[in-house]
């Protein structure tokens, strides 16, 4: 199943900012979502099986 959301310059800029300059408070899931957003903007697909093969560290809340 594919979902298509309209591309916006702000969404692309936010994703690029997260991927190119990760901060300690950025969760692994945010980095993954930003990366997938940039791939989608380029018309590329993300293989869910490959993502599941290498699980992310659990998201941790920073106090």
N, C-alpha and C positions, 0 to 999 in steps of 0.2 A: 504494500500500500504506500502510495506517495502522497505527501501533503505539499501543497504549493502555497507559499505566502508571498505576497508582493514584495519585491526587493525595494528597499529604501536606502538612500545614501547614509542616513543616520545609523541604521542597523549595520551596514557594512563598516562604517567608521568605528562603531563601538566594538564590533568583533575584531577588527584589525588592531585596535588599541589593546584589547585583552590578550590577543595572541602574541603581538610583537613586544609587549612590555608587561609580562605577568608580575603580579604583586603577591606577597606572601598570603594575603587574605583571599586571593582568588581560589575558589574550590576547583578540584579536578573536573567536576561536572561542568562548571562554567567554561573552563578552557576547552573542553571537548565540544560544547555547544557552539562556542565562538569559531572553533576550527571547522566544524560541520557547516556553519553558516557561510564561511568564506568559500568552502568547496562548492556549496550549492550556488553561490553567486557566480562561480566560474562554470557552472553547468556540469560539474562533476558529481558523482554519487559517492555515498559512504556505505561501505559494506558492513552491515550489522554483525555478521558472523565474526569478522576480524576484530571488531570492537569487543565482542563478548569473549573472545579467546584470551584477551589480556585485560583482566578486570582492573578497574581503577581503585585507588585507595579509597576507603570510605570517607565521605565528606565529614569533616570535623568542624564543630562550631568553635569559633575563637571567642574566648571570654574577654 
